[in-house]
Amino acid sequence: MVGGLPSRRTLLYQAGLAAFALGATPSWAEEIVKLPLAGEPRDRPITNDFPQKRNVILQRTQPPLLETPMAVFDRGVFTPNDQFYVRWHWAVIPNAVDADTFRLTVHGHVDKTLSLSLADILKMPRVELAAVNQCSGNSRGLFLPRVPGAQWAHGAMGNARWTGVRLKDVLDLAGIKAGAVQIRFNGLDEPVVAEAPDFKKSLELDHARDGEVMIAFGMNGEQLPLLNGFPLRLIVPGWYSTYWVKMLSDIEVLDKADDNYWMATAYTIPDTPYANITPGQTGVKMVPINRMPPRSFITNIAAGSSVSAAAATLARGIAFGGDAGVASVDFSADGGKSWRTTTLGPDYGKYSFRQWQTTFTLPDKGEHSLMVRCANIAGEVQPDDANWNPSGFMRNVIEAVTVTAS
Amino acid sequence: MPRHALATALLTGAVLAPTSAWVQNLTTLKSENVDLPLSDRQFTGSGADAINNNCLACHSADMVLNQPAFPKATWEAEVHKMINAYKAPVAEGDVAPIVAYLMQIKGAD
């Protein structure tokens, strides 16, 4: 923390914990975090201005983009609802949802159109699942060359226990007609300009009916915060959050592939390994973004920290396997030259964050690069080199934290 | 609920499974009614009128101010994406002043 003016404190990234220890932040204080982005501007305010949210990083006020501070991920594998990141596309977001009059409509290529109340849904057989929700552009602010878009550090992700009903069960109630191809999902948010494309996302029929895709009404045992999609949110385990439609109100069974803007143009990635291309490269086949690859992070040691040389130090963090469970997490204290395996925490299922920890001793004084690397049970390992694409999607390179031993 | 019950719930709930007692407690959902903060922040300095008049209806200024510096071609592409893909009603004559302002505050070679 930098001393000086009491009304503006600069907190080291990941040092947010100190703020909680001091208790409630006075309204006159504006806390600033410095994100580990590839360049300026790196400073962002910590905000308490959003409903059902506290101490989150303000990336954009309207429509809200709120990032989870890295220190939150150090406290456990489940991200608290009030610090779970937020991302909306359009500025027209209902600020109130009536639980009695809300209806979820199922229509299109079905035997019977449904209009389900929340009470109807709460009566259906329930399932629960721990799963990571991660923005397609998480860590975009680390892309080099830089790309336009939300300049997230690593906090556009979170892990929660989702409670709800199987999408398959809801579709079966409506009865899918032969010839159905995809299922399209729409929420209550709307564009400011009427002609602009409403935000809708689609899944292949077999994926939608796999018994894992669910409609959640519970998040970590509570109803969802409005900004995370109250009252209903689609949960697509192992896939990027763009498919996890918030305030889900409309399910349409399609008899042809969805060509709407949000499927055909936005949220597409190069059809290459790691969605990687060279800046300026053209003529690349683009496909809708889909499954997540593995990632891992150190959560208890901030970049730029001091570590004592020749003393055992604890390193701890989180990992997730993407669409397959975590098989192992390796740690390097020498910039990736040598690796050792870490001890994994409890397993909450293949789609959840999993905690890892190890101890290490730095051999000499000076700068050292700490790294962590996840392999999933499908054998996929985080790559050594960062990917690049013009949308800043799907980063999963091995991340490094530079520390100084003294 | 007791901690051991929670632990049991988590173990059994690892992958889609019949729900445990703590989840069954969620028997009703309560209506939500919140206030979402609005930003009144404006772009400042010379040449800011066009961007203030055309861009702030759909997104607050912080989205732009948090961007790194980009070359002119990138900013032109962004403004045209807002117009063509997101249907921002920007008068053709305002495009050049918006790009000029973006280059002034966030321009790169």
Interface residues (C-beta under 8 A of the other chain):
Chain A: L37 A38 G39 E40 P41 R44 D49 F50 P51 Q52 L58 Q59 R60 T61 Q62 P63 P64 L65 W90 A91 I93 N95 A96 V97 D98 A99 D100 L118 A119 L122 R126 V127 E128 L129 A130 R146 P148 A150 Q151 R161 T163 R166 P191 V192 V193 E195 A196 P197 G211 E212 M214 F217 G218 G221 E222 Q223 L226 F230 P231 Y261 T265 A266 P346 D347 Y348 G349 K350 S352
Chain B: L10 G13 A14 V15 L16 A17 P18 T19 S20 W22 V23 Q24 N25 L26 T27 T28 L29 K30 S31 E32 N33 V34 D35 L36 P37 L38 S39 R41 A57 C58 H59 S60 D62 M63 L65 N66 Q67 P68 F70 T74 E78 A85 Y86 K87 A88 P89
